[in-house]
């Protein structure tokens, strides 16, 4: 049950980020419980993978103290797996860092 709550919040926030015009373009957002992934693409509404943006995102997030895992066949996905014991404040802090970095790497 806790896994589903965490995952739903992550998907909700990522969908909000996806709808913004000032972030790097996000493609698919998907998840299973507390394991969520999102893809970065070259243009909004497109499907062309953008592995360079994922590399920039993971590097920028590390500068803010957040370790992100790049994954996927084209290396354009980011996987988030939050521990079931994470409190809401830390979850939101991590999502805030992702959002800030997506804005900073947007071209």
C-alpha positions as a Markdown table, in Angstrom:
| # | Residue | x | y | z |
|---|---|---|---|---|
| 1 | Unk | 0.0 | 0.0 | 0.0 |
| 2 | Unk | 2.8 | 2.4 | 0.9 |
| 3 | Unk | 4.6 | 1.6 | -2.4 |
| 4 | Unk | 1.5 | 2.6 | -4.3 |
| 5 | Unk | 1.1 | 5.9 | -2.4 |
| 6 | Unk | 4.8 | 6.9 | -3.1 |
| 7 | Unk | 4.6 | 5.9 | -6.7 |
| 8 | Unk | 1.4 | 7.8 | -7.3 |
| 9 | Unk | 2.9 | 10.9 | -5.9 |
| 10 | Unk | 6.0 | 10.6 | -8.0 |
| 11 | Unk | 4.0 | 10.0 | -11.2 |
| 12 | Unk | 1.7 | 13.0 | -10.4 |
| 13 | Unk | 4.7 | 15.3 | -9.9 |
| 14 | Unk | 6.5 | 14.1 | -13.0 |
| 15 | Unk | 3.3 | 14.5 | -15.1 |
| 16 | Unk | 3.1 | 18.1 | -13.8 |
| 17 | Unk | 6.8 | 18.6 | -14.8 |
| 18 | Unk | 6.0 | 17.1 | -18.2 |
| 19 | Unk | 3.2 | 19.7 | -18.8 |
| 20 | Unk | 5.5 | 22.6 | -18.1 |
| 21 | Unk | 7.1 | 24.6 | -21.0 |
| 22 | Unk | 10.3 | 25.5 | -19.1 |
| 23 | Unk | 11.7 | 22.0 | -18.5 |
| 24 | Unk | 13.6 | 19.6 | -20.6 |
| 25 | Unk | 10.9 | 17.6 | -22.6 |
| 26 | Unk | 9.6 | 14.5 | -20.9 |
| 27 | Unk | 8.2 | 11.7 | -22.9 |
| 28 | Unk | 6.7 | 8.6 | -21.2 |
| 29 | Unk | 6.2 | 8.5 | -17.4 |
| 30 | Unk | 5.5 | 5.0 | -16.0 |
| 31 | Unk | 5.7 | 3.2 | -12.7 |
| 32 | Unk | 5.0 | 0.1 | -10.7 |
| 33 | Unk | 4.6 | 1.0 | -7.1 |
| 34 | Unk | 7.5 | 3.0 | -5.7 |
| 35 | Unk | 9.6 | 2.3 | -8.9 |
| 36 | Unk | 9.0 | 5.0 | -11.4 |
| 37 | Unk | 10.7 | 5.9 | -14.7 |
| 38 | Unk | 10.5 | 8.8 | -17.1 |
| 39 | Unk | 12.1 | 9.4 | -20.5 |
| 40 | Unk | 13.7 | 12.6 | -21.8 |
| 41 | Unk | 13.0 | 13.3 | -25.5 |
| 42 | Unk | 14.3 | 15.8 | -27.9 |
| 43 | Unk | 11.0 | 17.8 | -28.3 |
| 44 | Unk | 7.7 | 18.0 | -26.5 |
| 45 | Unk | 5.3 | 15.4 | -27.8 |
| 46 | Unk | 8.1 | 13.6 | -29.6 |
| 47 | Unk | 9.5 | 10.2 | -29.1 |
| 48 | Unk | 13.2 | 10.7 | -30.2 |
| 49 | Unk | 15.4 | 9.7 | -27.2 |
| 50 | Unk | 17.6 | 12.3 | -25.7 |
| 51 | Unk | 20.4 | 10.5 | -23.8 |
| 52 | Unk | 22.5 | 13.7 | -23.6 |
| 53 | Unk | 19.7 | 15.4 | -21.6 |
| 54 | Unk | 19.7 | 12.4 | -19.2 |
| 55 | Unk | 23.4 | 12.7 | -18.7 |
| 56 | Unk | 23.1 | 16.4 | -18.0 |
| 57 | Unk | 20.2 | 15.7 | -15.6 |
| 58 | Unk | 22.0 | 13.1 | -13.6 |
| 59 | Unk | 25.1 | 15.3 | -13.4 |
| 60 | Unk | 23.2 | 18.4 | -12.3 |
| 61 | Unk | 21.1 | 16.4 | -9.8 |
| 62 | Unk | 24.3 | 15.0 | -8.2 |
| 63 | Unk | 25.5 | 18.6 | -7.7 |
| 64 | Unk | 22.3 | 19.1 | -5.5 |
| 65 | Unk | 23.0 | 15.8 | -3.6 |
| 66 | Unk | 20.5 | 13.5 | -5.5 |
| 67 | Unk | 21.7 | 10.4 | -7.2 |
| 68 | Unk | 19.7 | 9.4 | -10.2 |
| 69 | Unk | 19.9 | 6.2 | -12.3 |
| 70 | Unk | 20.1 | 6.5 | -16.1 |
| 71 | Unk | 18.7 | 3.5 | -17.8 |
| 72 | Unk | 16.9 | 2.1 | -20.8 |
| 73 | Unk | 18.0 | 0.8 | -24.2 |
| 74 | Unk | 18.8 | 4.3 | -25.5 |
| 75 | Unk | 20.0 | 5.6 | -22.1 |
| 76 | Unk | 17.2 | 8.3 | -22.1 |
| 77 | Unk | 15.3 | 7.1 | -19.1 |
| 78 | Unk | 15.7 | 7.9 | -15.4 |
| 79 | Unk | 14.6 | 5.3 | -12.9 |
| 80 | Unk | 13.5 | 6.4 | -9.4 |
| 81 | Unk | 13.1 | 3.8 | -6.7 |
| 82 | Unk | 12.2 | 5.4 | -3.4 |
| 83 | Unk | 12.5 | 3.4 | -0.1 |
| 84 | Unk | 9.2 | 2.5 | 1.5 |
| 85 | Unk | 10.3 | 4.3 | 4.6 |
| 86 | Unk | 10.8 | 7.7 | 2.9 |
| 87 | Unk | 8.9 | 10.5 | 4.5 |
| 88 | Unk | 6.9 | 12.9 | 2.5 |
| 89 | Unk | 9.3 | 15.8 | 3.1 |
| 90 | Unk | 12.2 | 13.9 | 1.7 |
| 91 | Unk | 10.2 | 12.6 | -1.3 |
| 92 | Unk | 9.2 | 16.1 | -2.1 |
| 93 | Unk | 12.7 | 17.4 | -1.7 |
| 94 | Unk | 14.0 | 14.8 | -4.2 |
| 95 | Unk | 11.2 | 15.7 | -6.7 |
| 96 | Unk | 11.9 | 19.4 | -6.2 |
| 97 | Unk | 15.6 | 18.7 | -7.1 |
| 98 | Unk | 14.5 | 16.8 | -10.3 |
| 99 | Unk | 12.2 | 19.7 | -11.3 |
| 100 | Unk | 14.9 | 22.3 | -10.7 |
| 101 | Unk | 17.4 | 20.4 | -12.7 |
| 102 | Unk | 15.0 | 19.8 | -15.6 |
| 103 | Unk | 14.5 | 23.6 | -15.7 |
| 104 | Unk | 18.3 | 24.2 | -15.6 |
| 105 | Unk | 19.1 | 21.8 | -18.4 |
| 106 | Unk | 16.3 | 22.9 | -20.7 |
| 107 | Unk | 17.6 | 24.4 | -23.9 |
